[in-house]
Amino acid sequence: VLGITKDKKMVIDNLNIEITGSIDGVENQYYTWGINHPRTEPDAIMIFTPEFSASTSMPDAQNVVIQNGKVTNKTTGNTAIPKDGFVISFNPYMHYLMERFNIGSTVDYTPEFKSTRTGAVDADHNIWKEVVYAVGAGPSLIIKNCITADGTKEGFTEAKINTQKAQRSFVGYRDDGRIIIGTASSSSITELAQICKELNLTNAMNLDGGASSSLLYNGSYKTSPGRNINNALIFFE
């Protein structure tokens, strides 16, 4: 994950993201798999906010509706998401947790980012409390001056990511905080990591590659995409 802090510094690390919830001020009363991503697994629990849509999208779920921090309703199936709140959706195996929520109870949730690196210290976890923007991608290329570039270890399974050569994109930063973004043609992940090392990057991460890999600078493409691109990582003054 790449993060940008409140004071516009970049941080890149291998992370685990935990989302836990409180009920009436008591912490760890429930947990969720994620936010605004429908899941079909019978034991999935998800949170849906107004940024997702007008309603949830888990038809087999039982739901707790929270407005202004308090439980206002319990529903079944796809449910309207209040503009001033959120909905917690529990798929069938987790329906038993519904009994913990009472109408009028105060409910909240807290996402917590924790480094999964061997040797990570408190400072590596705490820096993510300052992050206001984040982008997940990978695999990582360099972490704390050490080349990583091991997609299999980080959970990537496709050969086009882990072993094959392709058009690549990367982002990273140097010790002085300077951010470097770029593309490389016909490179493996390990070769891309070596390029980043030669650019004196102390932390770096692979971004989407192949036809999605492109670089636009001052209004013109330095590397043109092979398809229409619907998102971008943009740095501007």
PyMOL commands that set and color helices and strands:
alter all, ss='L'
color gray80, all
select helices_A, chain A and resi 92-100+122-130+159-162+189-198+210-212
alter helices_A, ss='H'
color red, helices_A
select strands_A, chain A and resi 2-5+10-12+15-23+26-32+34-35+45-48+62-67+70-76+85-90+107-115+131-135+140-143+146-147+166-173+179-187+203-206+215-217+220-223
alter strands_A, ss='S'
color yellow, strands_A
deselect
rebuild
show_as cartoon
